[in-house]
Amino acid sequence: MALTTAKTAKKPAAKARSNGGPLLLVATRKGAWMFKGDAARRKWETDGPHFLGQIVNHLMLDPRDGRTLLAAASTGHLGPTMFRSTDFGKHWSEVKRPPAFAKDASGNGRSVKHTFWLTPAHANEPGVWYAGTSPQGIFRSEDGGENWEPFSVVNDDPTYRGWMGTEQDGTPDGPKLHSLIVDPRDPKHLYFGMSGGGFHESTDGGKSFAPLLDGMEVVEGFDATNAAFHDPHCVRLCPSNPDRLYQQNHCGIYRLDRPSKSWTRIGRAMPKKVGDIGFPMVVHPRDDNTCWVFPMDGTMVWPRTSPDGQPAAYVTKNGGKTWKRQSAGLPEGQAWWTVKRQAMTGDNRDPVGLYLGTTQGELWASRDEGESWKPIARHLPEIYAVEAAETA
C-alpha cells in the first residue's frame, strides 16, 4: 500500500472516481482529506487538504446521490458552520443556514459550539439530513444541507435539558449529541446518543423520544436510573439485522437485540488486562455477529491512550461471547495514541476493509477484516473522523 502526498497524487475528481475503489473521508483538527483507493485497496491517492487550518469534525458523502459532500467545520472568523459540495469536493460553499438553537423572546438561548455528527436520512428521503451538535441538540435539513432547523422536542424539553447537564460537564471537548441512526426499514424509527445523557429512541419520526438505558452501567457511585449519568461513546445498528445494535460506552461494550429494551454487557469477555473501554464501534455490513472495537486505557486516571502503548483492534464473531486481538502491522510498543469515536469505520467489500485514524494523525487500513494493518498516511493533524464510501 503506497504512501502518497497531496502534492504528487491529487487528480481531478472524475478520474479518481473511475477506478471503482473505496473512498475515505478524513476529518481532522486542521482540515479534511479524501483518500481514493484502487479496486484492490493497495494504492491510495490523496485529495487535500480542504479547509486547511479549520477544525473539521465530520465529513460525509451522501450515499443517495454519490456526489454531495457535507463538512461540519469550525473556523476562526465564521465560528461553527457547515460547507457543502455538489461536485465531489471540487468546489465548496458555506451553507445558507447552519445549525443554530432557537432563541427565546428576549433573544437568549444556547449557542452551537460545533456540529459534531452528520447522518443522511432514509434512502426514501433524498436531500434530508440530520445533525448532532455540541452542546447536545438535533437538527434537520430538507434541502441537502443548505438550511438547518431545530428538530424534535429534544433541544428544549426540560427533562432532556436536565439530562444534558452543563457545557462544563463530562466530555473534555464538550458535551455532544451523536450516533444519529435511522432504521433502514422505517424513516420514523430514530435513535441518538448523548455524551452525557444516554441513548434514546423515537418511533414517531422524532415527535417524542424515550431512553433506552436498561442494563447499562454507570460510573460507580452514580445513579444508573438517571440518564444524565450515562455516557454512550458510539452506537451502531447492524445493516444485516436492524434489530441488533452494538454500543461502546464509557462503562463497557454492550449489545441490544430488539424488541428487548435491555442491553447486555458483552465486554466482560474482553481480556481483563485490556478492559472494555474505548470510543469507536464498527459492525460488519453482512454479519450481525461480527463487530470491532479499539480499546483504550480506561483506568481511573483516564489516560485515553492505547493500553500499555500497544494499540490493537479487537473483533468478536459470535456476538460478544469471545474477542480476538488484531494488531499485526500496528506498532508493538511506545504508541501512546487512541482512536476517537468517529475515527474507525469499515467498507462494504468482501472481505471488509477496516480503517482507523489516530490522535497522532496516522491513517491505517486493513484489507482482511483486521487481521493485518498498513499505514495509508502519516503526519496528518489529529484525526477526528473517518468515513468510508464507494466511488463509481
C-alpha positions in Angstrom: 0.0 0.0 0.0 1.7 3.2 -1.2 2.0 6.2 1.0 1.1 9.3 -1.1 1.1 13.1 -0.7 -1.3 15.8 -1.7 1.3 17.4 -3.9 2.1 14.4 -6.0 -1.2 12.4 -6.0 -4.0 14.9 -6.4 -6.0 14.3 -9.6 -9.4 15.5 -10.9 -12.3 14.0 -9.1 -13.9 12.5 -12.2 -10.8 10.5 -13.0 -10.2 9.5 -9.4 -13.7 8.1 -9.1 -13.4 5.9 -12.2 -11.3 3.2 -10.6 -14.2 1.7 -8.6 -12.3 1.8 -5.3 -13.2 2.9 -1.8 -13.2 6.5 -0.7 -12.0 7.5 2.8 -13.2 10.9 4.1 -10.9 12.1 6.9 -11.8 15.0 9.2 -9.1 16.5 11.3 -8.2 19.3 13.7 -6.6 21.2 10.8 -8.7 20.4 7.7 -10.1 17.5 5.7 -8.6 15.0 3.3 -10.0 12.4 0.9 -8.1 9.2 0.1 -9.2 7.3 -3.0 -8.2 3.7 -3.3 -7.9 1.4 -6.2 -10.2 -1.7 -6.5 -7.6 -3.8 -4.7 -7.3 -1.3 -1.9 -3.5 -1.3 -2.3 -2.8 2.1 -3.7 -4.3 5.4 -2.4 -4.4 8.8 -4.0 -4.7 11.9 -1.7 -7.1 14.8 -2.3 -6.5 17.6 0.1 -6.2 19.4 2.3 -9.6 21.0 2.2 -10.3 23.8 4.7 -6.6 23.8 5.8 -6.4 25.1 9.4 -10.1 24.8 10.1 -11.5 22.3 12.6 -13.5 19.7 10.7 -15.5 17.4 13.0 -17.2 15.3 10.3 -17.1 14.9 6.6 -19.8 12.8 4.9 -20.8 11.8 1.3 -24.5 11.5 0.5 -24.9 7.8 -0.4 -28.2 8.6 -2.2 -26.5 10.7 -5.0 -22.8 9.8 -4.6 -21.6 13.3 -5.2 -22.8 15.7 -2.4 -20.4 16.2 0.5 -21.1 18.0 3.8 -18.4 19.2 6.1 -19.1 20.2 9.6 -16.5 22.8 10.4 -15.4 25.5 12.9 -13.5 28.5 11.6 -11.7 31.3 13.2 -13.8 34.0 11.6 -17.1 32.2 10.8 -17.4 30.2 14.0 -19.3 26.9 13.8 -20.6 26.4 10.3 -21.0 23.9 7.5 -19.8 23.6 3.9 -21.4 21.8 1.0 -20.1 20.5 -2.3 -22.3 19.1 -5.1 -19.4 18.1 -7.4 -17.5 15.7 -5.2 -15.3 18.3 -3.5 -14.1 20.3 -6.5 -15.9 23.4 -5.2 -17.3 24.2 -1.8 -19.7 26.8 -0.5 -20.8 27.7 3.0 -24.4 26.6 3.7 -27.1 29.3 4.0 -28.2 28.5 7.5 -26.1 26.1 9.6 -27.5 24.5 12.8 -28.4 27.1 15.5 -30.5 26.8 18.6 -33.8 28.8 18.8 -33.8 31.9 20.9 -36.4 33.0 23.4 -38.4 36.2 23.2 -35.6 38.2 24.8 -33.0 36.8 22.3 -31.4 34.4 24.8 -30.6 30.8 24.4 -27.9 28.2 23.9 -25.2 28.6 21.2 -23.9 25.8 19.0 -20.2 25.3 19.7 -19.8 22.9 16.7 -21.7 20.4 14.7 -20.3 17.0 15.6 -22.3 14.3 13.8 -23.9 14.1 10.3 -26.3 11.4 9.2 -28.1 11.1 5.9 -31.8 10.4 6.4 -33.7 7.4 5.0 -33.0 6.3 1.4 -36.5 7.3 0.5 -35.9 10.9 1.8 -33.5 12.4 -0.7 -31.9 15.6 0.4 -32.8 15.1 4.1 -30.0 15.1 6.7 -29.7 15.0 10.5 -27.0 16.7 12.6 -26.0 16.4 16.2 -24.2 19.3 17.9 -22.2 20.3 20.9 -23.8 21.2 23.3 -26.5 18.5 22.7 -29.0 19.2 20.0 -30.7 17.7 17.0 -31.1 19.5 13.7 -32.7 18.5 10.3 -32.2 19.8 6.8 -34.6 19.0 4.0 -32.7 20.7 1.2 -29.5 18.8 1.0 -27.8 20.6 3.9 -28.3 24.2 2.8 -30.7 25.2 5.6 -31.0 23.6 9.1 -33.8 23.8 11.6 -34.0 22.5 15.2 -35.6 19.0 15.2 -38.0 17.3 17.5 -38.7 18.3 21.2 -35.3 17.2 22.5 -33.4 20.5 22.2 -35.7 22.4 24.6 -37.6 19.8 26.5 -37.0 20.4 30.3 -36.4 16.7 31.0 -33.8 16.3 28.3 -32.2 19.6 29.1 -31.7 18.3 32.7 -30.1 15.1 31.4 -27.7 17.2 29.2 -26.1 18.8 32.1 -23.9 21.9 31.7 -21.3 22.7 29.0 -18.6 22.1 31.6 -19.7 18.6 32.4 -18.2 15.3 31.2 -16.5 15.0 27.8 -13.2 17.0 27.7 -14.0 18.7 24.3 -17.6 19.4 25.3 -20.9 17.5 25.6 -22.3 16.3 22.3 -25.2 14.5 20.6 -24.1 11.7 18.3 -24.9 8.3 16.9 -27.9 9.5 15.0 -29.3 6.4 13.5 -32.2 5.9 11.0 -33.8 2.5 10.8 -33.4 1.4 7.1 -36.9 -0.2 7.3 -38.7 2.9 8.7 -37.7 6.6 8.4 -39.7 7.4 11.5 -37.7 5.0 13.7 -34.7 7.0 15.0 -32.1 6.7 17.6 -29.5 9.0 19.1 -26.9 9.1 21.9 -25.8 12.0 24.2 -22.5 12.3 26.0 -23.7 12.7 28.6 -27.4 11.9 28.7 -27.8 8.3 27.5 -29.2 6.6 24.4 -32.8 7.3 23.1 -35.3 6.1 20.6 -38.2 7.5 18.7 -40.9 5.6 16.7 -42.9 8.6 15.6 -40.4 10.5 13.5 -39.0 12.5 16.3 -42.2 13.8 17.9 -41.2 12.0 21.0 -38.2 10.1 22.3 -37.7 7.6 25.2 -34.5 6.5 26.9 -33.0 3.0 26.3 -30.9 2.6 29.4 -31.9 -0.8 30.9 -28.8 -3.0 31.6 -26.4 -0.1 31.2 -23.8 0.6 33.9 -22.6 4.0 35.1 -19.5 5.2 37.0 -19.5 3.7 40.5 -21.4 5.9 43.0 -23.8 7.4 40.5 -27.5 6.6 39.9 -28.0 4.3 36.9 -31.7 5.3 36.6 -30.7 8.9 35.8 -30.0 9.4 32.2 -27.6 12.3 33.0 -25.0 9.8 34.3 -25.0 7.6 31.1 -22.3 8.2 28.6 -22.6 6.2 25.3 -19.5 6.8 23.2 -20.7 5.3 19.9 -23.7 3.2 18.9 -24.1 1.3 15.6 -27.0 -0.6 14.1 -26.3 -3.8 12.1 -27.2 -3.3 8.4 -27.8 -7.0 8.1 -30.1 -7.1 11.1 -31.6 -3.7 12.1 -33.0 -5.3 15.3 -29.4 -5.6 16.7 -27.3 -2.7 18.0 -23.9 -2.6 19.4 -22.6 0.1 21.8 -19.2 1.2 23.0 -19.8 3.1 26.3 -17.8 4.9 28.9 -18.6 1.9 31.0 -18.2 -1.1 28.7 -19.3 -2.8 25.4 -22.9 -3.7 25.0 -25.4 -5.4 22.6 -29.1 -4.8 22.3 -31.5 -7.2 20.5 -34.9 -5.7 19.8 -37.7 -5.9 20.8 -35.8 -6.1 24.1 -35.1 -2.8 25.8 -32.3 -4.2 27.9 -28.6 -4.0 27.0 -26.2 -6.9 27.6 -22.6 -6.1 28.6 -20.6 -8.3 26.2 -17.3 -6.5 27.0 -16.9 -8.7 30.1 -15.4 -11.3 27.8 -12.6 -8.9 26.8 -9.2 -9.6 28.4 -9.2 -8.2 31.9 -5.8 -6.6 31.3 -7.2 -4.6 28.4 -10.8 -4.0 29.6 -13.7 -2.9 27.5 -13.4 0.9 27.5 -12.9 2.8 24.2 -14.6 5.1 21.8 -15.3 3.7 18.3 -17.5 0.8 17.3 -17.7 -0.8 13.8 -20.2 -3.5 12.7 -19.9 -5.9 9.9 -22.2 -5.0 6.9 -23.4 -8.6 6.3 -22.8 -10.4 9.6 -24.6 -9.2 12.7 -22.4 -11.4 15.0 -19.2 -9.6 14.0 -18.1 -6.2 15.3 -14.9 -4.4 16.1 -13.7 -2.1 18.9 -10.5 -0.3 19.6 -9.8 -0.2 23.4 -8.0 2.5 25.3 -6.6 2.7 28.8 -9.7 3.1 31.0 -8.0 3.2 34.4 -9.3 5.7 36.9 -6.9 8.4 35.7 -8.3 8.1 32.1 -5.0 8.4 30.1 -7.0 7.9 26.9 -4.1 6.1 25.2 -3.7 2.6 23.9 -3.3 0.2 26.8 0.4 -0.1 27.7 1.2 1.8 24.5 0.3 -1.2 22.4 -2.6 -0.4 20.1 -4.9 -3.1 18.8 -8.3 -3.7 17.4 -10.5 -6.5 18.9 -13.1 -8.4 17.0 -15.9 -10.7 18.0 -17.5 -13.1 15.5 -20.1 -14.5 17.9 -22.0 -11.5 19.2 -19.6 -10.8 22.0 -19.1 -14.2 23.6 -15.4 -14.1 22.7 -12.9 -11.5 21.4 -9.7 -11.7 19.4 -6.8 -9.3 19.4 -5.8 -7.9 15.9 -2.6 -6.0 16.0 -0.4 -7.3 13.1 1.3 -4.4 11.5 0.4 -1.9 14.2 3.2 -0.5 16.5 4.3 -3.1 19.0 5.0 -0.6 21.7 5.5 3.1 22.7 2.5 4.1 20.7 0.6 6.4 23.1 -2.4 7.3 21.0 -6.0 6.4 20.7 -8.9 6.4 18.2 -11.9 8.7 18.6 -15.5 7.6 18.4 -16.0 8.6 14.7 -12.4 7.7 13.6 -12.8 4.0 12.9 -15.0 2.6 10.1 -15.4 -0.2 7.6 -16.3 -0.5 3.9 -18.9 -2.9 2.3 -16.4 -5.0 0.4 -15.6 -8.7 0.8 -13.5 -9.1 2.8 -14.4 -6.0 4.7 -11.9 -3.2 4.8 -11.3 -1.5 8.1 -9.9 2.0 8.5 -8.9 4.0 11.6 -7.4 7.4 12.2 -5.4 8.2 15.3 -5.0 11.2 17.6 -1.4 11.3 16.3 -2.5 11.9 12.7 -1.9 8.4 11.3 -4.4 6.7 9.0 -4.3 2.9 9.0 -6.1 0.3 6.8 -6.8 -3.4 6.8 -7.9 -5.3 3.7 -8.6 -8.5 5.6 -11.1 -7.6 8.3 -8.4 -6.6 10.8 -6.0 -9.5 10.5 -3.2 -7.1 9.3 -2.8 -3.4 9.2 -0.8 -1.0 7.0 -0.5 2.8 7.0 -2.1 4.9 4.3 -0.9 8.3 5.7 1.2 9.7 8.5 1.7 13.1 9.9 -1.8 14.4 9.4 -3.3 16.6 12.1 -5.2 14.9 14.9 -7.9 12.8 13.2 -11.5 13.3 14.4 -13.5 11.2 12.0 -13.0 8.6 9.2 -15.9 7.6 6.9 -15.8 5.0 4.1 -17.8 5.4 0.9 -17.7 3.9 -2.6 -16.5 5.6 -5.8 -18.2 4.9 -9.1 
